[in-house]
Amino acid sequence: MRPGAAELPVVVLYDRDPAWTGEEKAEVTCLSESLAHGLEEAGHTVQTACLEDERLAEVMGSYDPAK
């Protein structure tokens, strides 16, 4: 049996290049959040995290890649 969206949590990881302008960094954050919102509308539980985020280990700790 194939799992539904509710059984498949998603983490959206994104990165921001230090050389990017503030506008470019804001754009990638906005696009990542937009992607997450679309996945939520499809029924997924979603978290977003920037690779530089201090909470990255905490966010990733709740995801088991074997599942």
SVG drawing of the C-alpha trace seen along z (x, -y; Angstrom):
<svg xmlns="http://www.w3.org/2000/svg" viewBox="-4 -43 35 45">
<polyline fill="none" stroke="black" stroke-width="0.4" points="0.0,0.0 1.3,-3.4 1.5,-6.0 -0.5,-9.2 0.9,-12.7 0.0,-12.9 2.3,-9.9 5.2,-11.5 6.8,-14.5 9.0,-16.7 11.9,-18.9 12.8,-21.6 16.5,-22.5 18.0,-25.5 21.3,-27.3 22.2,-30.9 25.5,-31.9 27.3,-34.5 28.2,-36.3 24.5,-36.9 22.8,-40.2 20.3,-40.6 17.6,-40.6 18.8,-37.3 18.9,-35.7 15.4,-36.9 14.2,-35.5 15.6,-32.0 14.0,-32.0 10.7,-33.1 10.8,-30.5 11.6,-27.8 8.7,-28.8 6.4,-28.9 7.5,-25.3 6.8,-24.3 3.4,-25.9 2.5,-23.9 3.5,-20.7 1.4,-21.6 -1.6,-22.2 -1.0,-18.7 -1.3,-17.3 2.4,-17.0 3.8,-18.1 6.7,-20.4 9.6,-22.1 12.0,-24.5 15.6,-25.0 18.5,-27.0 21.7,-25.0 23.3,-27.8 20.4,-27.5 21.5,-27.0 18.5,-24.6 19.5,-22.4 20.6,-19.4 17.4,-19.6 15.3,-19.8 17.1,-16.9 17.0,-14.8 13.2,-14.4 13.5,-12.8 14.5,-9.2 15.7,-8.6 14.9,-4.9 11.2,-5.7"/>
</svg>
